[in-house]
Amino acid sequence: MFSAWNVQADEAIAYTVVEGEDIQTVAGRYDVTVEDIMISNGLETEEITVGTVIYIPPKHARGYYDPDSGSYVVAPGDDLFEISKRFGTTVEAIEQANGLGSSKIKAGATLQIPN
């Protein structure tokens, strides 16, 4: 039987919170920090409720993504290659969508993620 404990993913994972879990439990299960989960989901508190779908960030490209606007806030350690893998696009497409002259990005910058 497959166990979800200590899964490491190259893409964000949609996870539904179940009875008896809190954000610390989920973070430990996926070997990410509570802060990573909070940033990736735009949470202001550590409170999560049963049935809520939260997104577990990959090991890279852990910044906050707003699906409504298609914008992504770059996190420390991010690079365009990992961001492009997370969203199923290319480095070139992200560069073009954001008018970037190179693949250099800084933490805190906001990028548009092309479809």
Secondary structure, 3 states (H helix, E strand, C coil): CCCCCCCCCCCCEEEECCCCCCHHHHHHHHCCCHHHHHHHHCCCCCCCCCCCEEEECCCCCCCEEECCCCEEECCCCCCHHHHHHHHCCCHHHHHHHHCCCCCCCCCCCEEECCC
